[in-house]
Amino acid sequence: MARIALDITSLGRRGEGIARGPAGSIFVPYALPGELVEADVNGAQATLVALQQASPERVSPPCPHYGDCGGCALQHLADAPYEQWKRSLVISQLTNVGLSPLVQPLFAAHGRGRRRVTFHVRRPTEGKASVGFMGFDSHRLVEIGHCLVCAPELGQALPAARALASVLIGGTASFDIHFTATASGLDCDVRGLSRDQEPSHADIAAISSRFGLIRLSINGIPAVTLGQPLIDCAGAKIILPPSPFLQATELGETTLLNFILAHLGSAKRAADLFCGVGTFTFHLARQLPVLAVDRNSAAIDVLMHAARHTQRLKSVRATVRDLFRQPLTAHELDDLDFVVFDPPRQGAEAQSKELAQSRIPSIVAISCNPSTFARDAAILVGGGYELKEVLPIDQFRWSAHVEIAAFFTRGSKRGQLTLKH
């Protein structure tokens, strides 16, 4: 390891500063373009030691845990260049596959903050259990006092996590505690406990009552239920399964939904692929019949339960299907005229190939990964679709994560390669 001065020339995809070294790029977390820094360098990685010349775009980080906790990479960057950088993450990936669509300015969808959080718990060599987040690019746990990006509804999550850690850490070296803020209270799921470790029901029931946990699950199985964890989607009351997938912020979900509905047009039949518990399905079903598909059987079960108990919906059909291994074929899609797909980070490559061969007039793609989104977009464009509009959405403030909503329309020739160069 050597301590040297570095000129930072750009920001990397994870928000770290990049300098040129004798052997190639050197990545310096918490450094900004235009800065001269002193850093300890170990190969391509470096640790910022001191600022010799600061960027005028540098601001004071608002969180006392900044630089130790690895959750927020860019609290030191002013808002305008931060927004430009995050938008550029999407543009650069699209450019790499030969696409140059209209990319809107970044939409800040922080709202009241994130409604989901996961705390890591580690058993120390002595003393009480440690509860917090991981350090930047490491397995080192950082204990925190509070988190600025969490919604107020998660205010009791950290003290509840500490209380649970104190009674559960016994025979397990480490585990995670997931919290979701719902309309009826906090939902909690403890993941990673060893199978032979049976928590005291009296202890966890007392903690649930004390901190207002509407439900406490252990490894996905409800252990204490004081009520039903509910969310409302277009009037449908959805009872969430443990550790459900929801968009990180309520405003983020609303922004994505508004984008979808704005491009619905005169569609008569729709599909919601990778639908989860149906946060988009029910809004669509207020206007037209919907086919909902996901590989998570628990999510499909709660979706259909809500559909059966919600009035004035159009037809909702839901099916369990692994769209990675068994995508809906072009033939199966041909009776639809609008599709929404919102896959996990690995994207929807197999399903995109089938969509590219379909006759569907309009598609909205939702993604949390610019790289796999660009790949899937290129597949659709290669099949004759036109990428009309891209909206980057910032739900994960101060991080490198960006959500994407995109609108595709079927061109006049199905299957024709229309990549832009």
PyMOL commands that set and color helices and strands:
alter all, ss='L'
color gray80, all
select helices_A, chain A and resi 79-96+152-154+157-168+201-211+250-262+281-285+297-308+330-333+349-356+370-382
alter helices_A, ss='H'
color red, helices_A
select strands_A, chain A and resi 2-11+17-21+24-28+36-42+45-53+107-108+116-122+130-134+141-143+174-182+185-191+213-218+221-225+230-233+236-239+270-273+290-294+316-320+338-341+362-367+385-394+403-410
alter strands_A, ss='S'
color yellow, strands_A
deselect
rebuild
show_as cartoon
